[in-house]
Amino acid sequence: MKSPRVLVVLAEGAEEMETVIIVNVLRRGGMDVCLAGLDGPQPVRCSREVVLVPDQALADATGPFDALVLPGGTEGTRRLAASASLGQRLREQETQGQTIAAVCAAPMALVTHGVGRGRAMTSHPAVRSIVASHARFLEEPVVEDGPFVTSQGPGTTFPFAFALIRRFLGEAKVQEVRQPMMFPSQGG
């Protein structure tokens, strides 16, 4: 069985906890994850001054990808929302019916790029009104609606990542990943 391919987009000012948890958990699940730098392959300074090194530049990341994932963070989300090339990728992903996932403030970038209109979504409370103007807002840790998966913030990133594993590889794989991490049975 071919591993699901996942593109995680890393922008300057991203929330590093979300980025690292997403990449780590999905790779533990056996997913083929590409961490792509929005502005190139150079190291990226995140919201709390942690520096992460992308696998490659977003411009060099060739699909298709089974899922396109956006970590949040205020500045990172602003940059994701301002990227025309990311907007094009998101619209193509939606047209192809492939998974689009965003956590924390990142669902705001989905609004800006016009994807997921009318879908059920959640987000960090700081961008709730923006997301609610575009989507059916639900106050839940993780919301799935068709190809869209959204989540509220750093504390909900593990259940968010587990939802992606469950979507592509099933519940047994989620349990296989959770157990050695000593993740509590509640919360995802």
C-alpha positions in Angstrom: 0.0 0.0 0.0 1.3 3.4 -1.0 1.8 5.9 1.9 -0.4 8.9 1.7 1.5 12.0 0.6 1.1 15.1 2.7 2.2 18.6 2.1 2.7 20.7 5.2 3.3 24.4 4.4 5.7 26.3 6.7 5.6 30.1 6.7 7.7 32.6 8.7 5.8 33.2 12.0 4.1 29.8 12.0 3.1 28.2 15.3 6.0 25.8 15.8 4.2 23.4 18.2 1.5 22.8 15.5 4.1 22.4 12.8 6.3 19.9 14.6 3.4 17.9 16.1 1.7 17.6 12.7 4.8 16.5 10.9 6.0 14.2 13.7 2.7 12.4 14.3 1.9 11.9 10.6 5.4 10.5 10.0 5.0 8.2 13.0 1.9 7.0 11.2 3.9 6.1 8.1 2.6 9.0 6.0 5.0 10.6 3.4 5.2 14.1 4.7 6.9 17.0 2.9 7.5 20.1 5.0 7.7 22.9 2.4 8.9 26.4 3.0 6.4 28.9 1.7 9.2 31.3 0.7 11.9 28.8 -0.1 14.1 26.1 1.4 15.9 28.3 3.9 15.3 27.9 7.7 12.1 29.5 9.0 11.8 31.5 12.2 8.5 30.5 13.9 6.3 32.5 16.3 8.3 31.7 19.5 11.7 32.1 17.8 12.2 28.4 17.2 13.9 27.9 13.8 12.7 25.0 11.6 14.3 23.8 8.4 11.9 22.8 5.6 12.5 19.7 3.5 12.2 21.8 0.4 10.7 25.0 -1.1 6.9 25.0 -1.7 7.7 25.9 -5.3 9.6 22.6 -5.7 7.1 20.4 -4.0 5.4 18.4 -6.8 2.1 16.7 -6.3 -0.2 15.2 -6.3 -0.7 15.3 -2.5 -3.4 13.4 -0.7 -3.5 16.2 1.9 -2.4 19.8 2.1 -1.9 21.0 5.7 -1.6 24.5 7.1 -0.2 25.1 10.6 -1.4 28.3 12.2 0.3 31.2 14.1 -0.8 34.8 13.5 2.1 35.9 11.3 2.4 32.5 9.6 -1.3 32.7 8.7 -1.0 36.2 7.4 1.8 35.0 5.1 -0.2 31.9 4.0 -3.2 34.2 3.2 -1.1 36.6 1.2 0.5 33.8 -1.0 -1.1 33.6 -4.5 0.8 30.4 -5.3 -0.6 28.7 -2.1 -4.1 30.0 -3.0 -3.7 28.3 -6.4 -2.6 25.0 -4.8 -5.5 25.1 -2.3 -8.1 25.7 -5.1 -6.6 22.8 -7.2 -6.7 20.6 -4.1 -10.3 21.4 -3.5 -11.2 20.9 -7.2 -9.6 17.5 -7.0 -11.6 16.6 -3.9 -8.3 16.1 -1.9 -8.0 16.8 1.8 -7.3 20.3 3.0 -6.5 20.7 6.7 -5.8 23.8 8.8 -5.3 24.5 12.5 -5.5 27.5 14.8 -5.6 30.7 12.7 -4.8 29.0 9.4 -8.5 28.4 8.5 -8.5 32.2 7.8 -6.2 31.5 4.9 -8.8 29.2 3.5 -11.3 32.1 3.7 -8.9 34.4 2.0 -8.2 32.0 -0.9 -12.0 31.2 -1.3 -11.9 27.5 -0.5 -14.3 25.5 1.7 -17.2 28.1 1.5 -20.2 26.9 3.4 -18.3 23.9 4.9 -18.3 23.2 8.7 -15.0 24.5 10.2 -13.5 25.6 13.5 -10.5 27.8 14.3 -8.7 29.7 17.0 -11.2 32.1 18.7 -9.0 35.1 17.5 -10.2 34.4 13.9 -13.6 32.9 14.6 -15.6 35.8 13.1 -13.6 35.7 9.9 -14.0 31.9 9.5 -17.7 32.1 10.5 -18.3 34.6 7.7 -17.2 32.0 5.2 -18.1 28.6 6.8 -20.5 27.0 9.3 -18.5 27.6 12.4 -18.5 24.8 15.1 -17.0 25.2 18.5 -15.3 21.8 18.6 -11.6 20.8 18.9 -11.5 19.1 15.4 -14.1 19.5 12.7 -14.3 17.3 9.5 -16.6 18.2 6.6 -15.9 16.3 3.4 -12.3 17.0 2.4 -11.8 19.7 5.0 -10.3 19.1 8.5 -9.9 22.1 10.8 -8.8 22.5 14.5 -8.6 25.1 17.2 -5.0 25.6 18.2 -1.8 24.1 19.7 -3.6 22.1 22.3 -5.8 20.4 19.7 -3.0 19.5 17.3 -2.6 15.9 18.4 -6.3 15.1 17.8 -6.1 17.0 14.5 -3.1 14.9 13.4 -4.8 11.7 14.6 -7.9 12.7 12.5 -5.7 12.8 9.5 -4.1 9.4 10.2 -7.6 8.0 10.8 -8.9 9.5 7.5 -6.1 7.8 5.4 -5.0 4.8 7.5 -7.8 3.9 9.9 -8.4 3.7 13.6 -6.0 0.8 14.2 -3.1 3.0 12.9 -4.2 5.8 15.2 -4.0 3.5 18.2 -0.6 2.1 17.0 0.8 5.7 17.0 -0.8 6.8 20.2 0.3 3.9 22.4 4.1 4.3 22.4 3.6 8.1 22.7 1.7 7.5 25.9 -1.1 9.7 24.7 -4.1 9.6 27.0 -7.1 7.6 25.7 -9.3 10.7 25.8 -8.7 13.6 23.4 -8.6 12.4 19.9 
